[in-house]
Amino acid sequence: MLGFLQFQNAILLIVHLVLLVVAIFAFVSSLTFSSEAYRAAGKWSKAGWSIVLGIGCLLQFTGGAPMLIIQIALIVAAFVYLADVRPALKGLIRRR
């Protein structure tokens, strides 16, 4: 039984660390594009994405157990940014 709990805790730690890396990557990426790029791509503002992703990083880093629903929503926002917004912003840069 103890071995299973250690395995489960190790898996949860790995998932937590992977989500932290995703959140940090999305946050740093959001800071690298200009505000004009966000407007040109027709996406939410740079400030909006940076704030949401920054709060997501902070909650993921601290654990955020009391705010689990908010933490999940902010991780989903990081995946939305990486799947939709970042490719649109990168596409604008390539066209220049």
C-alpha positions as CSV (number, residue, x, y, z in Angstrom):
1,M,0.0,0.0,0.0
2,L,2.8,2.4,0.9
3,G,4.5,1.7,-2.5
4,F,1.3,2.7,-4.4
5,L,0.9,5.9,-2.4
6,Q,4.5,6.8,-3.2
7,F,4.0,6.1,-6.8
8,Q,0.8,8.2,-6.9
9,N,2.5,11.1,-5.2
10,A,5.4,10.9,-7.6
11,I,3.0,11.0,-10.6
12,L,1.1,14.0,-9.1
13,L,4.4,15.8,-8.5
14,I,5.4,15.2,-12.2
15,V,2.1,16.4,-13.4
16,H,2.3,19.5,-11.2
17,L,5.8,20.2,-12.5
18,V,4.8,19.8,-16.1
19,L,1.9,22.1,-15.7
20,L,4.2,24.6,-14.0
21,V,6.6,24.5,-16.9
22,V,3.7,25.0,-19.4
23,A,2.4,28.0,-17.4
24,I,5.8,29.6,-17.2
25,F,6.5,29.0,-20.9
26,A,3.1,30.5,-21.8
27,F,3.6,33.5,-19.6
28,V,7.1,34.2,-20.9
29,S,5.9,33.8,-24.4
30,S,3.1,36.2,-23.9
31,L,5.6,38.9,-22.8
32,T,7.8,38.4,-26.0
33,F,5.2,39.7,-28.5
34,S,4.3,43.4,-28.9
35,S,0.9,44.8,-28.0
36,E,0.5,45.7,-31.7
37,A,0.9,42.0,-32.6
38,Y,-2.0,41.1,-30.4
39,R,-4.2,43.7,-32.0
40,A,-3.1,42.7,-35.5
41,A,-4.0,39.1,-34.8
42,G,-7.4,40.1,-33.4
43,K,-6.6,38.5,-30.0
44,W,-7.1,39.7,-26.5
45,S,-4.6,42.4,-25.3
46,K,-1.1,41.7,-24.3
47,A,-1.8,43.0,-20.8
48,G,-4.8,40.7,-20.4
49,W,-3.0,37.6,-21.5
50,S,0.1,38.5,-19.4
51,I,-2.0,39.1,-16.3
52,V,-4.0,35.9,-16.6
53,L,-1.0,33.8,-17.4
54,G,1.1,35.4,-14.7
55,I,-1.6,34.6,-12.1
56,G,-1.7,31.1,-13.4
57,C,2.0,30.7,-12.9
58,L,1.8,32.1,-9.4
59,L,-1.0,29.7,-8.4
60,Q,0.6,26.7,-10.1
61,F,3.9,27.6,-8.3
62,T,2.3,27.9,-4.9
63,G,0.1,24.9,-5.2
64,G,-3.1,26.8,-5.0
65,A,-5.1,24.0,-3.4
66,P,-7.9,26.2,-1.9
67,M,-8.4,27.7,-5.4
68,L,-8.3,24.5,-7.4
69,I,-11.2,25.5,-9.8
70,I,-9.5,28.8,-10.6
71,Q,-6.1,27.1,-11.0
72,I,-7.6,24.6,-13.5
73,A,-9.2,27.5,-15.4
74,L,-5.9,29.4,-15.6
75,I,-4.0,26.3,-16.8
76,V,-6.7,25.8,-19.5
77,A,-6.0,29.5,-20.4
78,A,-2.3,28.7,-20.8
79,F,-3.2,25.8,-23.1
80,V,-5.6,28.1,-25.1
81,Y,-2.8,30.7,-25.4
82,L,-0.3,28.1,-26.6
83,A,-2.8,26.4,-29.0
84,D,-4.5,29.5,-30.5
85,V,-2.9,32.9,-29.6
86,R,0.8,32.1,-29.9
87,P,0.6,30.5,-33.3
88,A,-1.4,33.5,-34.6
89,L,1.2,35.9,-33.2
90,K,4.1,33.8,-34.6
91,G,2.3,33.7,-38.0
92,L,2.3,37.5,-38.1
93,I,6.0,37.7,-37.5
94,R,6.8,35.2,-40.2
95,R,4.9,37.2,-42.8
96,R,7.0,40.3,-42.4
